[in-house]
């Protein structure tokens, strides 16, 4: 599991925003850690803004955002809602590094976490990639917009 310092977390989020983060550093842990940082420092409007942040980053590192790859709305919004709920339970003075380590130790830290809520077919459908699709296996404890 990746351990981040407070400084590395701030830099990770900034490099995502300015699209200078090397593609090989955009791991599952980095996705969650950067999102946690953004929730903690600029939460307002992330449901609207995060999709475009991720899409722009994907293109900047040579990726695409289409029906088969790149940005995925259902996964992004599910993680964002879960991370927001997680962050709400943190004391405001909790250092980013401590918060990120705790987040990555939760079930969300496992890349397969969405598959505990969605069947593979439903989650990786074009419909789920383009827009929000409700889970078909188990409801989320913290669904988007709740």
C-alpha positions in Angstrom: 0.0 0.0 0.0 1.3 3.4 -0.9 2.1 5.7 2.0 1.9 9.4 1.2 3.3 12.4 3.2 1.2 15.5 3.7 3.3 17.3 1.1 3.1 14.5 -1.4 -0.7 14.5 -1.1 -1.0 18.2 -1.7 1.4 17.9 -4.7 -0.6 14.9 -6.0 -3.9 16.9 -6.1 -2.2 19.9 -7.7 -0.5 17.7 -10.3 -3.9 16.2 -11.1 -5.5 19.6 -11.5 -2.7 21.0 -13.6 -2.4 17.7 -15.6 1.3 17.2 -14.9 1.0 14.0 -12.9 2.7 11.2 -14.8 0.2 8.6 -16.0 2.1 5.8 -14.2 1.5 7.6 -10.9 -2.3 7.7 -11.4 -3.0 4.5 -9.4 -6.1 3.5 -7.5 -4.5 4.8 -4.3 -3.7 8.1 -6.1 -7.3 8.4 -7.3 -8.6 8.0 -3.8 -6.0 10.1 -2.1 -6.3 13.0 -4.6 -10.1 12.9 -4.3 -9.9 12.9 -0.5 -7.6 16.0 -0.6 -10.0 17.7 -3.0 -13.0 16.9 -0.7 -11.1 18.3 2.2 -9.9 21.6 0.6 -12.5 22.3 -2.1 -15.6 20.1 -1.7 -18.2 22.5 -3.2 -19.2 21.4 -6.6 -17.0 18.3 -6.9 -19.9 16.2 -8.3 -19.9 18.6 -11.2 -16.2 19.4 -11.4 -14.4 16.1 -10.8 -15.7 14.5 -14.0 -14.1 17.2 -16.1 -10.9 17.2 -14.0 -10.5 13.5 -14.6 -11.5 13.7 -18.3 -9.0 16.5 -18.9 -6.3 14.7 -17.1 -6.9 11.5 -19.1 -6.6 13.4 -22.4 -3.4 15.2 -21.2 -1.7 11.9 -20.6 -2.7 10.5 -23.9 -5.8 8.7 -22.9 -9.4 8.8 -24.2 -12.8 9.2 -22.7 -15.2 7.0 -24.6 -17.6 4.2 -24.2 -14.8 1.7 -23.4 -12.2 3.6 -21.5 -11.3 6.7 -19.5 -13.8 8.5 -17.4 -16.5 6.4 -15.7 -19.4 8.4 -14.1 -20.8 5.7 -11.9 -17.5 4.7 -10.4 -16.4 8.3 -9.9 -19.6 9.4 -8.2 -19.8 6.3 -6.0 -16.2 6.8 -4.7 -16.8 10.6 -4.3 -19.8 10.0 -2.1 -18.0 7.4 -0.1 -14.9 9.5 0.3 -17.1 12.5 1.3 -18.8 10.4 4.0 -15.4 9.2 5.2 -14.0 12.7 5.3 -17.1 13.9 7.3 -16.0 11.5 10.1 -12.5 12.9 10.4 -11.5 15.6 12.8 -10.6 18.7 10.8 -7.1 18.7 12.2 -6.4 15.2 11.0 -3.3 15.4 8.8 -3.8 14.4 5.1 -1.3 11.6 5.4 -3.1 10.0 8.3 -6.5 10.5 6.6 -5.3 8.9 3.4 -3.8 5.9 5.2 -7.1 5.4 7.0 -9.1 5.7 3.8 -6.9 3.3 1.9 -7.4 0.8 4.7 -11.2 0.8 4.3 -13.0 -1.4 1.7 -12.8 1.4 -0.8 -9.0 0.9 -0.8 -9.6 -2.3 -2.7 -10.0 -1.7 -6.5 -12.7 -4.3 -6.5 -14.9 -2.4 -4.0 -17.5 -1.3 -6.6 -18.0 -5.0 -7.6 -19.5 -5.6 -4.1 -22.3 -3.3 -5.1 -22.6 -3.7 -8.9 -22.4 -6.8 -11.1 -19.5 -6.6 -13.6 -21.9 -6.4 -16.5 -23.9 -3.5 -15.1 -20.8 -1.6 -13.8 -18.9 -1.8 -17.0 -21.8 -1.0 -19.3 -21.8 2.0 -21.5 -24.8 3.3 -19.5 -22.8 3.2 -16.2 -19.7 4.8 -17.8 -21.8 7.7 -19.3 -24.1 8.3 -16.3 -25.1 7.2 -12.9 -26.5 3.7 -12.6 -27.8 2.4 -9.3 -26.2 -0.7 -7.8 -27.8 -4.0 -8.6 -26.1 -6.2 -5.9 -26.1 -4.1 -2.7 -27.1 -0.5 -1.9 -24.3 2.0 -1.1 -24.1 3.1 2.5 -23.6 6.6 1.2 -25.1 7.1 -2.3 -24.4 10.2 -4.3 -26.7 13.1 -3.4 -27.7 11.5 -0.1 
